[in-house]
Every structure is written in C-alpha cells, then in structure tokens.
Amino acid sequence: MRILVIATAVVALTAASAQAQMGGRRQPGNEAPKADNKPKVDEKAYKAALERIPDPKEKYDPWSGARPSEPAKKPK
C-alpha cells in the first residue's frame, strides 16, 4: 500500500511540473484588456531627425583590423 501511495505521489508531481512548463490552460474570459502603451510615432519628427544626422567624412571599414592596411601609393 505504501508503494502505491508513493508511486501516485511521484506521478502527480511529475504531471504537475509538466503542466507548469506548458503554461496550463487559460479560460477565454479571464484576460484583462490590453492597454496601448506604445508611443505614437511622429513621421515629420522622424524624418527631420534623419536629416540632422551628418554624413561621414570617411567610409567606415569594419574589416580594417582584420586585413593589413593599404600600402602607400608611389607617385609616378
């Protein structure tokens, strides 16, 4: 009888942990209405901010540390 109780407890705990990992079932009417907390994007301000970004003077080379620098060009 003791073995049966222990086996039932082990099965119940295993099933409970598996249920917790799967998230369980949710009832369709219990969800709270979601509030729209996203800020509104102003297109004019976005485009104005993009125009204020200065153009780079030199082209960025992400591989500059991986390959040797260009040899100095010899004048002709």
N, CA, C and O atoms as CSV, one atom per row, in Angstrom:
chain,resi,resn,atom,element,x,y,z
A,1,MET,N,N,0.821,-1.190,0.000
A,1,MET,CA,C,0.000,0.000,0.000
A,1,MET,C,C,0.867,1.257,0.000
A,1,MET,O,O,0.545,2.239,-0.669
A,2,ARG,N,N,1.978,1.222,0.761
A,2,ARG,CA,C,2.863,2.367,0.834
A,2,ARG,C,C,3.481,2.653,-0.540
A,2,ARG,O,O,3.625,3.813,-0.925
A,3,ILE,N,N,3.841,1.611,-1.270
A,3,ILE,CA,C,4.435,1.770,-2.599
A,3,ILE,C,C,3.434,2.413,-3.556
A,3,ILE,O,O,3.812,3.245,-4.381
A,4,LEU,N,N,2.176,2.038,-3.453
A,4,LEU,CA,C,1.140,2.613,-4.317
A,4,LEU,C,C,0.966,4.111,-4.051
A,4,LEU,O,O,0.805,4.891,-4.989
A,5,VAL,N,N,0.999,4.516,-2.778
A,5,VAL,CA,C,0.864,5.934,-2.422
A,5,VAL,C,C,2.070,6.722,-2.930
A,5,VAL,O,O,1.909,7.815,-3.472
A,6,ILE,N,N,3.259,6.185,-2.763
A,6,ILE,CA,C,4.475,6.864,-3.222
A,6,ILE,C,C,4.481,6.972,-4.746
A,6,ILE,O,O,4.836,8.018,-5.288
A,7,ALA,N,N,4.094,5.907,-5.439
A,7,ALA,CA,C,4.049,5.942,-6.901
A,7,ALA,C,C,3.022,6.965,-7.392
A,7,ALA,O,O,3.274,7.675,-8.366
A,8,THR,N,N,1.873,7.044,-6.727
A,8,THR,CA,C,0.847,8.023,-7.105
A,8,THR,C,C,1.355,9.446,-6.879
A,8,THR,O,O,1.100,10.333,-7.693
A,9,ALA,N,N,2.069,9.664,-5.780
A,9,ALA,CA,C,2.612,10.991,-5.499
A,9,ALA,C,C,3.659,11.386,-6.540
A,9,ALA,O,O,3.685,12.533,-6.986
A,10,VAL,N,N,4.511,10.457,-6.924
A,10,VAL,CA,C,5.539,10.744,-7.930
A,10,VAL,C,C,4.896,11.091,-9.273
A,10,VAL,O,O,5.320,12.035,-9.939
A,11,VAL,N,N,3.884,10.337,-9.666
A,11,VAL,CA,C,3.194,10.601,-10.932
A,11,VAL,C,C,2.489,11.955,-10.876
A,11,VAL,O,O,2.514,12.705,-11.852
A,12,ALA,N,N,1.867,12.272,-9.752
A,12,ALA,CA,C,1.159,13.549,-9.609
A,12,ALA,C,C,2.136,14.722,-9.676
A,12,ALA,O,O,1.850,15.724,-10.332
A,13,LEU,N,N,3.280,14.610,-9.008
A,13,LEU,CA,C,4.271,15.688,-9.042
A,13,LEU,C,C,4.872,15.853,-10.435
A,13,LEU,O,O,5.128,16.975,-10.872
A,14,THR,N,N,5.096,14.755,-11.122
A,14,THR,CA,C,5.628,14.827,-12.483
A,14,THR,C,C,4.634,15.503,-13.416
A,14,THR,O,O,5.010,16.336,-14.241
A,15,ALA,N,N,3.365,15.138,-13.280
A,15,ALA,CA,C,2.334,15.730,-14.126
A,15,ALA,C,C,2.167,17.212,-13.797
A,15,ALA,O,O,1.934,18.018,-14.698
A,16,ALA,N,N,2.281,17.582,-12.526
A,16,ALA,CA,C,2.132,18.985,-12.128
A,16,ALA,C,C,3.267,19.833,-12.686
A,16,ALA,O,O,3.036,20.959,-13.125
A,17,SER,N,N,4.486,19.310,-12.674
A,17,SER,CA,C,5.606,20.087,-13.210
A,17,SER,C,C,5.503,20.203,-14.728
A,17,SER,O,O,5.848,21.239,-15.296
A,18,ALA,N,N,5.035,19.155,-15.379
A,18,ALA,CA,C,4.860,19.234,-16.829
A,18,ALA,C,C,3.756,20.227,-17.178
A,18,ALA,O,O,3.864,20.952,-18.167
A,19,GLN,N,N,2.704,20.265,-16.378
A,19,GLN,CA,C,1.612,21.216,-16.604
A,19,GLN,C,C,2.129,22.642,-16.411
A,19,GLN,O,O,1.739,23.540,-17.159
A,20,ALA,N,N,2.989,22.863,-15.433
A,20,ALA,CA,C,3.532,24.194,-15.178
A,20,ALA,C,C,4.442,24.636,-16.318
A,20,ALA,O,O,4.464,25.817,-16.666
A,21,GLN,N,N,5.185,23.717,-16.896
A,21,GLN,CA,C,6.071,24.073,-18.001
A,21,GLN,C,C,5.306,24.407,-19.266
A,21,GLN,O,O,5.752,25.228,-20.067
A,22,MET,N,N,4.164,23.780,-19.449
A,22,MET,CA,C,3.371,24.028,-20.649
A,22,MET,C,C,2.516,25.289,-20.529
A,22,MET,O,O,1.936,25.730,-21.521
A,23,GLY,N,N,2.430,25.864,-19.359
A,23,GLY,CA,C,1.685,27.097,-19.199
A,23,GLY,C,C,0.257,26.879,-18.756
A,23,GLY,O,O,-0.401,27.843,-18.365
A,24,GLY,N,N,-0.241,25.701,-18.796
A,24,GLY,CA,C,-1.599,25.431,-18.343
A,24,GLY,C,C,-2.629,25.939,-19.327
A,24,GLY,O,O,-2.298,26.552,-20.342
A,25,ARG,N,N,-3.879,25.675,-19.011
A,25,ARG,CA,C,-4.971,26.141,-19.871
A,25,ARG,C,C,-5.488,27.462,-19.337
A,25,ARG,O,O,-5.558,27.660,-18.124
A,26,ARG,N,N,-5.841,28.341,-20.208
A,26,ARG,CA,C,-6.372,29.632,-19.808
A,26,ARG,C,C,-7.822,29.734,-20.250
A,26,ARG,O,O,-8.184,29.322,-21.351
A,27,GLN,N,N,-8.616,30.273,-19.398
A,27,GLN,CA,C,-10.017,30.476,-19.725
A,27,GLN,C,C,-10.142,31.717,-20.611
A,27,GLN,O,O,-9.480,32.721,-20.346
A,28,PRO,N,N,-10.975,31.673,-21.658
A,28,PRO,CA,C,-11.028,32.786,-22.609
A,28,PRO,C,C,-11.555,34.090,-22.027
A,28,PRO,O,O,-11.263,35.143,-22.593
A,29,GLY,N,N,-12.307,34.090,-20.941
A,29,GLY,CA,C,-12.891,35.324,-20.428
A,29,GLY,C,C,-12.088,35.984,-19.326
A,29,GLY,O,O,-12.498,37.039,-18.842
A,30,ASN,N,N,-10.970,35.422,-18.904
A,30,ASN,CA,C,-10.235,35.944,-17.753
A,30,ASN,C,C,-9.148,36.950,-18.111
A,30,ASN,O,O,-8.508,37.486,-17.207
A,31,GLU,N,N,-8.920,37.222,-19.357
A,31,GLU,CA,C,-7.844,38.123,-19.737
A,31,GLU,C,C,-8.262,39.574,-19.554
A,31,GLU,O,O,-9.382,39.956,-19.890
A,32,ALA,N,N,-7.359,40.368,-19.023
A,32,ALA,CA,C,-7.622,41.797,-18.853
A,32,ALA,C,C,-7.433,42.497,-20.196
A,32,ALA,O,O,-6.597,42.073,-20.994
A,33,PRO,N,N,-8.181,43.542,-20.454
A,33,PRO,CA,C,-7.983,44.263,-21.712
A,33,PRO,C,C,-6.595,44.895,-21.745
A,33,PRO,O,O,-6.136,45.474,-20.761
A,34,LYS,N,N,-5.952,44.774,-22.871
A,34,LYS,CA,C,-4.588,45.285,-23.010
A,34,LYS,C,C,-4.623,46.782,-23.296
A,34,LYS,O,O,-5.370,47.248,-24.156
A,35,ALA,N,N,-3.814,47.514,-22.570
A,35,ALA,CA,C,-3.718,48.955,-22.784
A,35,ALA,C,C,-2.657,49.219,-23.844
A,35,ALA,O,O,-1.617,48.562,-23.867
A,36,ASP,N,N,-2.918,50.167,-24.707
A,36,ASP,CA,C,-1.974,50.522,-25.763
A,36,ASP,C,C,-0.980,51.534,-25.199
A,36,ASP,O,O,-1.249,52.735,-25.175
A,37,ASN,N,N,0.175,51.033,-24.746
A,37,ASN,CA,C,1.171,51.891,-24.124
A,37,ASN,C,C,2.267,52.318,-25.089
A,37,ASN,O,O,3.241,52.944,-24.672
A,38,LYS,N,N,2.128,51.992,-26.370
A,38,LYS,CA,C,3.157,52.358,-27.329
A,38,LYS,C,C,3.069,53.851,-27.644
A,38,LYS,O,O,1.976,54.376,-27.854
A,39,PRO,N,N,4.212,54.536,-27.679
A,39,PRO,CA,C,4.163,55.951,-28.045
A,39,PRO,C,C,3.867,56.097,-29.538
A,39,PRO,O,O,4.285,55.267,-30.346
A,40,LYS,N,N,3.170,57.118,-29.882
A,40,LYS,CA,C,2.833,57.375,-31.277
A,40,LYS,C,C,4.064,57.942,-31.988
A,40,LYS,O,O,4.769,58.792,-31.444
A,41,VAL,N,N,4.309,57.471,-33.183
A,41,VAL,CA,C,5.469,57.904,-33.950
A,41,VAL,C,C,5.047,59.085,-34.817
A,41,VAL,O,O,4.077,59.010,-35.571
A,42,ASP,N,N,5.794,60.170,-34.694
A,42,ASP,CA,C,5.531,61.361,-35.490
A,42,ASP,C,C,6.432,61.297,-36.721
A,42,ASP,O,O,7.652,61.409,-36.603
A,43,GLU,N,N,5.847,61.119,-37.884
A,43,GLU,CA,C,6.623,60.934,-39.119
A,43,GLU,C,C,7.474,62.155,-39.443
A,43,GLU,O,O,8.620,62.009,-39.868
A,44,LYS,N,N,6.939,63.348,-39.252
A,44,LYS,CA,C,7.700,64.560,-39.570
A,44,LYS,C,C,8.922,64.686,-38.672
A,44,LYS,O,O,10.004,65.037,-39.144
A,45,ALA,N,N,8.762,64.405,-37.393
A,45,ALA,CA,C,9.889,64.492,-36.468
A,45,ALA,C,C,10.929,63.421,-36.788
A,45,ALA,O,O,12.129,63.667,-36.672
A,46,TYR,N,N,10.475,62.244,-37.186
A,46,TYR,CA,C,11.392,61.166,-37.543
A,46,TYR,C,C,12.238,61.546,-38.753
A,46,TYR,O,O,13.455,61.361,-38.746
A,47,LYS,N,N,11.598,62.074,-39.787
A,47,LYS,CA,C,12.330,62.463,-40.994
A,47,LYS,C,C,13.253,63.637,-40.727
A,47,LYS,O,O,14.344,63.703,-41.294
A,48,ALA,N,N,12.837,64.569,-39.870
A,48,ALA,CA,C,13.695,65.703,-39.524
A,48,ALA,C,C,14.922,65.219,-38.750
A,48,ALA,O,O,16.021,65.738,-38.945
A,49,ALA,N,N,14.744,64.242,-37.888
A,49,ALA,CA,C,15.879,63.706,-37.137
A,49,ALA,C,C,16.847,62.980,-38.062
A,49,ALA,O,O,18.060,63.056,-37.864
A,50,LEU,N,N,16.333,62.278,-39.070
A,50,LEU,CA,C,17.214,61.600,-40.029
A,50,LEU,C,C,18.014,62.605,-40.843
A,50,LEU,O,O,19.167,62.343,-41.183
A,51,GLU,N,N,17.429,63.732,-41.156
A,51,GLU,CA,C,18.138,64.746,-41.938
A,51,GLU,C,C,19.238,65.414,-41.117
A,51,GLU,O,O,20.207,65.914,-41.690
A,52,ARG,N,N,19.113,65.434,-39.791
A,52,ARG,CA,C,20.127,66.078,-38.945
A,52,ARG,C,C,21.355,65.200,-38.743
A,52,ARG,O,O,22.363,65.682,-38.226
A,53,ILE,N,N,21.305,63.943,-39.129
A,53,ILE,CA,C,22.464,63.060,-38.989
A,53,ILE,C,C,23.502,63.465,-40.024
A,53,ILE,O,O,23.211,63.472,-41.220
A,54,PRO,N,N,24.716,63.806,-39.578
A,54,PRO,CA,C,25.732,64.247,-40.544
A,54,PRO,C,C,26.248,63.090,-41.391
A,54,PRO,O,O,26.267,61.943,-40.943
A,55,ASP,N,N,26.663,63.397,-42.610
A,55,ASP,CA,C,27.258,62.388,-43.479
A,55,ASP,C,C,28.691,62.132,-43.022
A,55,ASP,O,O,29.397,63.075,-42.665
A,56,PRO,N,N,29.136,60.868,-43.025
A,56,PRO,CA,C,30.503,60.587,-42.592
A,56,PRO,C,C,31.517,61.103,-43.613
A,56,PRO,O,O,31.270,61.097,-44.819
A,57,LYS,N,N,32.663,61.550,-43.100
A,57,LYS,CA,C,33.709,62.072,-43.986
A,57,LYS,C,C,34.476,60.926,-44.638
A,57,LYS,O,O,34.878,61.019,-45.798
A,58,GLU,N,N,34.675,59.850,-43.889
A,58,GLU,CA,C,35.359,58.681,-44.424
A,58,GLU,C,C,34.402,57.503,-44.408
A,58,GLU,O,O,33.519,57.410,-43.556
A,59,LYS,N,N,34.592,56.613,-45.357
A,59,LYS,CA,C,33.769,55.413,-45.386
A,59,LYS,C,C,34.236,54.480,-44.272
A,59,LYS,O,O,35.433,54.231,-44.127
A,60,TYR,N,N,33.296,53.966,-43.490
A,60,TYR,CA,C,33.622,53.075,-42.389
A,60,TYR,C,C,33.966,51.695,-42.929
A,60,TYR,O,O,33.240,51.137,-43.753
A,61,ASP,N,N,35.091,51.148,-42.448
A,61,ASP,CA,C,35.531,49.824,-42.865
A,61,ASP,C,C,35.574,48.908,-41.645
A,61,ASP,O,O,36.510,48.990,-40.849
A,62,PRO,N,N,34.575,48.034,-41.484
A,62,PRO,CA,C,34.565,47.170,-40.312
A,62,PRO,C,C,35.670,46.115,-40.320
A,62,PRO,O,O,35.972,45.546,-39.271
A,63,TRP,N,N,36.274,45.842,-41.462
A,63,TRP,CA,C,37.323,44.826,-41.572
A,63,TRP,C,C,38.727,45.439,-41.528
A,63,TRP,O,O,39.698,44.762,-41.865
A,64,SER,N,N,38.849,46.676,-41.127
A,64,SER,CA,C,40.153,47.321,-41.160
A,64,SER,C,C,41.156,46.670,-40.215
A,64,SER,O,O,42.355,46.689,-40.496
A,65,GLY,N,N,40.705,46.102,-39.115
A,65,GLY,CA,C,41.623,45.447,-38.187
A,65,GLY,C,C,41.971,44.035,-38.600
A,65,GLY,O,O,42.923,43.465,-38.068
A,66,ALA,N,N,41.233,43.448,-39.532
A,66,ALA,CA,C,41.452,42.059,-39.915
A,66,ALA,C,C,42.405,41.922,-41.093
A,66,ALA,O,O,43.008,40.866,-41.283
A,67,ARG,N,N,42.542,42.951,-41.864
A,67,ARG,CA,C,43.448,42.867,-43.013
A,67,ARG,C,C,44.486,43.994,-42.911
A,67,ARG,O,O,44.243,45.007,-42.257
A,68,PRO,N,N,45.620,43.814,-43.549
A,68,PRO,CA,C,46.660,44.849,-43.452
A,68,PRO,C,C,46.209,46.131,-44.142
A,68,PRO,O,O,45.393,46.125,-45.064
A,69,SER,N,N,46.767,47.211,-43.662
A,69,SER,CA,C,46.426,48.498,-44.257
A,69,SER,C,C,46.973,48.578,-45.679
A,69,SER,O,O,47.906,47.861,-46.041
A,70,GLU,N,N,46.390,49.443,-46.458
A,70,GLU,CA,C,46.812,49.576,-47.851
A,70,GLU,C,C,48.212,50.169,-47.904
A,70,GLU,O,O,48.515,51.106,-47.166
A,71,PRO,N,N,49.072,49.632,-48.773
A,71,PRO,CA,C,50.409,50.201,-48.875
A,71,PRO,C,C,50.331,51.606,-49.470
A,71,PRO,O,O,49.428,51.933,-50.240
A,72,ALA,N,N,51.304,52.414,-49.089
A,72,ALA,CA,C,51.338,53.788,-49.587
A,72,ALA,C,C,51.546,53.760,-51.097
A,72,ALA,O,O,52.399,53.033,-51.607
A,73,LYS,N,N,50.768,54.548,-51.789
A,73,LYS,CA,C,50.871,54.574,-53.250
A,73,LYS,C,C,52.098,55.406,-53.652
A,73,LYS,O,O,52.329,56.502,-53.141
A,74,LYS,N,N,52.861,54.849,-54.573
A,74,LYS,CA,C,54.058,55.545,-55.025
A,74,LYS,C,C,53.687,56.554,-56.101
A,74,LYS,O,O,52.969,56.209,-57.039
A,75,PRO,N,N,54.148,57.770,-55.991
A,75,PRO,CA,C,53.863,58.738,-57.054
A,75,PRO,C,C,54.639,58.373,-58.311
A,75,PRO,O,O,55.758,57.865,-58.231
A,76,LYS,N,N,54.060,58.626,-59.443
A,76,LYS,CA,C,54.726,58.297,-60.712
A,76,LYS,C,C,55.563,59.413,-61.213
A,76,LYS,O,O,56.187,59.292,-62.267
